[in-house]
Amino acid sequence: MFLTISTTGTADRPATDLGFLLHKHPEKAQRFSTSHGTAHVVYPEADAERCTAALLLEVDPVALVRRGKGKGRGGAPDAALGRYVNDRPYAASSLLAVALRSVFASAMRGQCAARPELAKQPLPLRIEVPVLPARGGAGLVERLFGPLGWSVRAEPLPLDETFPEWGDSRYVRLVLEGECELSRALRHLYVLLPVLDDAKHYWVTPDEVDKLLRAGEGWLEHHPEQRLIVGRYLARRWSLAREAMARLELERLADVDDVAVEEIDNAVDEETDTEQKPVPLAVRRRAAILDVLRLSGATRVLDLGCGQGQLVGALLKEGQFTEIVGMDVSMRALHEAGRRLRLDRLPERQSRRVRLVQGSLAYTDDRLKGFDAAVLSEVVEHVDPERLPALEYAVFGAARPRTVVVTTPNVEYNVRWESLPAGRVRHADHRFEWTREEFRRWAEEVAARHGYAVTFGPVGPEDPEVGPPTQLACFAQEGNGSGSGSGDGRRDADGDADGGAGAGAGAGGGGRGEGKKGVNRNRGVSGGSGAQMSVDVGVSVSGTEGSGKGRARGRNGAAA
């Protein structure tokens, strides 16, 4: 993967000033490590009349496979061989864009400590990219770079020179010429290279909006292909694209009126806006569980039916928990959990604390033995009633953690959800939903059979007639000294109910106001093929997903 930047000079302004701007000495060959290979910076020519800097990126295909978990041909290819044999080492893409930002960071920011006056001076530049993927053809290349003042030459490369009848490939040889500040030219490339490739080697997260706006400052807000650029750069994550478009429009209006963005976007006074936003029920539930686990003294914790890893992520932020294992029957959910947790990017010390494994709670599993605590958060209601004894034995009889925390919806509270039709459960995959009395009876019977003491508590605002939206039970092995709490919900001075975890460990999960509707933690366990393969999602995932009663992914508009 190769890119060159050339400029010409005079006796008064030698071309070798390019070395000051790039912070790279023309007489040295320099080498830089990147997350997917090695970047080299060399100067094929450097004198007063003409200077060329070349960036060569050597991509390690194996590192690309190990680290690439997001969209793009490098990260999630369809064919196994395609993970190692592809165009990523040769064609300019987001890999080259990231290398530009890493190797030429100061130049991209317009900083030049040795010669600060050079940073703002337009230079006669020639930029050449020998192989550039162009989804949209040479015409799109012209439409993207032309409005920025570049003279564009995009020559389509033949698919195979030996067989001209096969026509052109989707790659072009790009040459840009024009007068431009070097920092602006680098920012053009940083944004538009992955846009033309229409793929990224890493997962696009919300902070990519800020990166796009920083790199696009001064040109993107007025670009005629703004919508296409934003959509492709953000990998068509339309929620992020809408946010970026709204912020770009504010910048455009501010530029037209010659005022600061803050003077236009002033409809909300953050200092006087005291409206209290309701805390989502899922957030309260995780807070209540964390409170119980902290007070139990647990350090090694199981999240059984971990779904997309929200609770695992919360546990990782707590230094008390030294070993965290998330288990789910769904390989798809484990992949998503690994992506959300960024397991491939965690520091080694953090990555040693967490594992994601595939398994079913319909079967006993020796991997689950020896832990201090286990959590079944919104899991039991996804299990067919006739399979509950198998789950009970797998957790309480075979694994036997000192503490078990179980949460499940309170069906009595469903009448308070205006969007939930009468008689309907909160999620299409729920096999049942218990009243408070039914949950208490099941929990007490389980505790008696397996030598546990159980206490109960509410999660979320407790209604005086129908109780809380979620109910929590904390099981503690009898005689282990884990303590217990009253389980009583508390009310503040205004009379608003605070949801407390209460059960077995004290209060938690409070917060004023009603739980947010529409929140649903889709998790569960099921019967099936009984696949018990342990997988480290941070490296690779394999195995067969259970074929029985799986997890439904849709939402019915009600809160869980």
N, C-alpha and C positions, 0 to 999 in steps of 0.2 A: 504494500500500500504506500503510495508515493505522492508527494505534493511539492512543488517548487514555488518560491516567491522571489521575483527578480525586480530590480530597480536600476535606473541609470543615474549618473551624476555628472558633476562638472568639477572644475578645479576648486571653486568656492564651496561647493557642497558635494563631497565625494560620495559615491554610491556605497562605500563601506560603512556609512552611517547606519545602514540597515542592521549591522551587528549591534550597535548601541540600542536600537529600538527593540530588537529581539532578545537582548540580554544574552547573546551567544557570540563568542569571539570567533571571527572568521578564520583564524589560523588553527582552531581546535576542532577536532571531531568529538562530539559529546554524545553521551548515551544516557537514557532515562528509563527506569522501570515503570511499566503500567500494569494495571490489573489483568490485562490479557496479552501481554507480550512486552517487547522492548522497542523504544523509540530512539532513533538516531537523528542527530542534526549535523549536517556537514555543509560546507560551502564549495560547490564545484568550481566557482569562479568568484574572485573578490579583488577588485582593483578600483581605482577612482572613477572609472567610466562605467563599469557594470559590476553588479554584485548579485549573486544568486544564493539563496538559502534553501536547502532541501530537507524535508522531513520524511524519513523512511520509518514506517511502522511495521515491525515484524510481529505478526499475530501468532500466538501459540494456540492451535486448534484444540488441544486437550484442555488448556485453561479456560477456553471459551465454553466448552461443554460443561466443565465442572462449575463454572460461575454463572453461566447463562441460564436463568430461570424465567426470564420474561418473554415477551413477544419478539418476533424477528427470527430470521432463518438461523442465526447463530444460537438462539436460546431455546427454541422449541420446534425443531424441524419435524417433518412427518416421517422421514425415513431415518433408520438408525445410522446408516452409512453417511447420510447427509449431514450428520452432526460433526463429522470430521473432514468430509470432502465437500467444500462449498466455495463460494467466492469471497468469503470474509477476509482471507489474508491478502487479497489482491485489489478488491474494489473499494473505493472510498465510501465510507458509511459513518454511522454514529461512532464507531470505534476510532476513526480518524478525527472526528469532531472532538471527542473527549481527549484525545492525545494533544490536539491543538490547545485546548483550554489548560491542560496540565503543563505542557512544555513551554508555552508562550503566554502564561497567565498574566505577567506584568504588562506585556505588550498588548494583550487584549483589553486590559483595563486602561490603557493609554498612559502608563507610567514609564518614565525613563529617568532614573536618578542621576545618571552621569550627564545627560544632555536633555534636560526637561523641555527645552524649546522645540526639540525635534518632534515630540509626541503629537503636537497640534498641526504640524505642517503636512499638507497633502504631498504625496510622492507619486512619481510616475511608476506604476506597478504593473507587473505581468505575473499572473498566477496560472499555473498549469496543473491540471489533475489528469494524468494519463488514462485512468479507467474510473469512470463515474457511473454508477447505476442511475438510470433516469426513467423512473416510472411516469410516463407521460411524454417521453421522447424529447428530441432536441427543441421542439417548440416550447415545452414547459420550462426548459432551462433558460431560454431567452426571456420568457415571461417573468421568471423569478429574478434574474440578475439584471436584465435590461433596465427596469425602472430605477435601479440603484445607481445608474450612471456608468455601468460597465459596457465596454464593447465585447460582445459575446461571440465566441466561436465554439459550437458544439458539433463535433464531427462524429456521426454514428459509427461504431465499430462493427465490422462484419462478423456474423456468427462464426464463420469459418472461411478464411481466405482461400482455402483449397476448393471450396464449394460455394462460389459466389451466388449460385441460384438459391441458396438457402436464405439469402437476404441478410438484413442487419440484426444485430443483437439489441438488447435493451440498454447497452452501455454506450457511453460517448467519451470522446477525448475533449476535455473542457479547457479552453484558454480564455482568460479574462484580462482585459487591458483597460487602463484608465487611471486618472489621478484621484487619489483617495488617501485619507489618513490610514495608516497601517492598522490601528486598533479597530477602526470601522470595518476594514476589509476582513480581518480575522473574525469579527462578529458575524459578518455576512456568511462566511464559510461555516462557522460553528452551527448556525441555525439551518442553513439551506442544504448542506450536505445530507443530513439524515432525512430532510423533507423530500429530496429527490429520490433517495433510496426507499423511502416510505417504510422504514423498519428501524427498530432500535434494539440493541443487544442487551438492554436492561429494562426493568419494569418501570413504567412511568408513574411517578408518585406526585402528590400535590405540590411538592417543592419545585417540580419542573416548570410550573407556571412562573415562579419568580425568576428562574434561570432564563426562560424565554424572554421575559420582559426586560431583564437586564441586558441581554445580548441584543434585543431588538430596539433598544432605546434610540430614538432619533430617526428611525427609518421604518419600523414595522407598523407604527400607527397610521402611516400614510400609504402603505403598499397596496396596490390594487388587488393582489392575490392574498391579502391578509387572511381571509377565512380558510383558504386551502393550506397556507403555511401553518396556522395555529392548529388546525385539525390533524394534519399529518405529524407535526412535531410532538403533539401530545397523544399520539397513537390512537386518535379518534376516541379518546375518553371525553365524551361530550360535556360532562359536568365540569371538567377542568377547562375545556375549550370555551365554554360559556363564560366562566370566570375571567379567563384571559381576554376574551373579546370585550367584556364590559370594562375592564381596566384599561385596555387600549383605547376605547372610545373616550374615557375620561382624559387620558393623556392627549388625545387629538384635540378635544375641546379646550383643554388647558393651553395647548400650544397655539390654537387659533386666537384665544382671548389674551394670550401672553400673561397668564397667571399661574400660580401653583395649583397642582391637582387638589390639594387640601381645601382650597378656596371654593372649588366647584363641588367636591364631594363632602358637603357639610350639612346634609339634611339631618344627621343624627349627631347630637352632642354627647360624646361618650362619657363626659364627666358628669352630665346631669341625667343620663339614661339609667335609671335605677330599676327598670322592670326586671323581675326575677324570672329567668327561663326555667321551665320544668326540667327536672333531671330525668333522663330516659330510664325506664325500668331496668333495662339490661345493665346500665351503669350501676344502678343501686344494687342489683343482684350481685355483680362482681365485688362491689365494696363490702357487702354483707358477708360474702364468702371469705374474702381476705381478712376481715375482722375475726371471723371464727378461727381461721387457720393461724393467724398471728398469735391469738391467745391460747391456742392448743399447744404451741411450742413446736409445731411440725417443721422439719427442714427438708424432708424428702416427700414430694407430693405427686399424686396421680391426678390427671384431669381425664376422666373416662367419658368418652363421647365428646372429644375436644373441639369438634367442628372446625371452624376456620381459625382457631387459636387465640381468640380474644382473651380468655382467662389465662392461658399460658403466657401471653405477652404481659399481662398485669403481674403475674407471679415473677417473671424475669426482672421486673423493676424493683423487687423486694429482695434485699440482700439476705434476709433470713432463710430463703429457700435455696438450698445448695444443689438439689437435684429435682428436676421437673420433667415428668414424662406425660406427653399428651397421646392418647390413644383414640382411634376412630376406626370404624369399619370401612369408611369411604376413602379410597385413594385420592379421589378428586379433592375432597376436603383437606386431606393431609398436604397435598401439593399447594393448595391455596393458603393453608396455615404457614407452610414453609416460606411462601412468597411474602406474606404479610409480616412475618417475623424477621425477614431478611436473614435467614440462617446462614446463607452463603457469605454474608458480609459481617457477621458478628465477630468481635474479637475472640481469640482462642479461649480466653478465660471464661467469657460468657457462653460460647458455644458448647463448652464442656458441661454446662449446667442443664442443658435441655436436649431432649430427644423426642421425636415423633415416631410412633409405631402404629402399624395396622393390627387390628384384632377385633374380635367380637366378644361381647359380654355374655353371649349365650353359651360360652365354653370357659372352663377353668384355664388359667394361663399362669405358668410359673414366673413369668416376667413381672407379674404384679405383686409378688410377695415381698415382704420386708420394708414396705413404705410406712411412713408415719401417718399419712392422711391420704384420703381419696375423695374426689369431688364428682358427684353426679348432678350436674347443673342442667335442668330441663332435659333430662334423658328418659326417665322411667315412663313418661307419658307416650313416648314413641315406640314402646315395646308392647307387643300383643299380651293381653293379660295372662294367657296360658304359658307365656315364656318368662314371666316375672320370677317364678321360682328358680329358674336357671340363672338369671342375673343375680338374684339374691345369694345363691350359693357361691357363684363365681367371685363376688365381692366380699360378702360377710363370712362365708364359710371357708373358702380356699385362700383368697388373698389376705384377708384379715388385717387391714391397716388399723392402727390404734384409733383413728378418728375418721369418720365418714360423714360428709356433708351432702345432703340431698335437697334440691329445690325442685318445685313443680308448680304449675299454675293452680290457683284456687278457682274452681269452676263457679263458685257462688258469686265471685266478683265480675263474672262475664256480663252481668246485666248492666254494669256501669260503662261498658264499651258501647258507645252509640253506633259505631260502624259494624258491630258484630250482630248478625241476625239471631233472634231467639232460638235456642236449642242447638246452635252451632258451636263447635270447639274452635279454639283460637288459631289452629293451624291444621291444614288438611291431612297431615301425617300423624296427628295425635290420635292414638288408639282409644284414649279415654282421658278424662280430666276429673280429678277427685275433689270432693268437698273437703272441708277442714276435718270433719269427723272421719271420713273414709281414709284420708291420708294419715291421721293420727292412729287409727286402728291398724293399718298396714304396718306403719313404722314400729309401733309397740310390739306387734307380733314378731316382726323380724328381729328386733332387739332381744326379745325373750328367747327366741330360738338359738341365737348365736352369742349370747353373753355380753350384750352391749346395754348401756343406759342411754336413753334418748330424751332430748328436750327439744322444744319447738319455739319458733319465733316468726314474726312477720317480715316481709320484705316489701317496701313501698308504703304509701299512705294507707293506713288502716281505716276502713269504713266501719262505723259503729254497727251497721246491720249485716254486711256481707263479708267483712274482714279485709285482709290485704289482697292485692293482686297476685302475689306469689307467696307460697308458704315454704318454710325452711325447717329441716330437721337435722340435728347434730347428734350422731351416734358416737359414743365413747366407750371403749372397752372397759368393763367394770373393773375398778381397782387400779386404773392407770393414772388417776389423779389429774385428769385433764380439766376438771372444774366444770361448772355449769352456770348458766345465767337465768334470769327470770323469764326471758322471752317476751316481756311485755313491751308493747309499742309505747313510745313517749309522745307527749304533746307539748308544743312550745307555748309561749305566752299568748300567741294569737289564736290558739286553739287549733292550729294545723297539725295534722298527724305526721310524726316522723316515723319512717319505717325502720325498725331495728332488727338486727340479725338475732340477737338475744340468745338463740338456742345453743346451749352447751358452751358458750364462750363469752357472752356479753352482747352489748348492743352494737349495731352497725347498719350501714346502708341507709342512713337517714337522708333527709332532704325535704324541702317543703313543696307543696303543690302536688298535683296529680301526676302519675307516671305518664310518659309520652306514649301516645298511641302509635301503632304501626311498628313497634320494636318487637322483633322476634328473633330469638336465638335458635336457629335451626340445627338441632343436634339430635342424636339418638343412636341407638344400637339396634341390631337386628340379628336374626338368624341368617343362615345362608350357607355358603360353602365351608365356613369355618376357617377361612384363611387366617393364619397366625404368624405370617412372616413379619419380622421386625424390619423396619426400614428407616434409614436416616434421610429425611427429606432434604436436609442441607446438602447432600451429595447426590443421591439418586433415589428413585422410587421404583419398586417393582412389586409384583404380586398380583393376585386376582381379587377383585372386589367381591364381597359377599353377594350372592345372587338372590337372597331372600327379600324380606320386607325392607326396602331401602329408605333413605331419607328423602322426603319430598322437599323440593327447593323453593317452591313458590310461596307467596304471602297472600293472606286473605284480607289484609287491611286492618286486622285487629292486633292488639298488643299481646305479647306473651308474658 
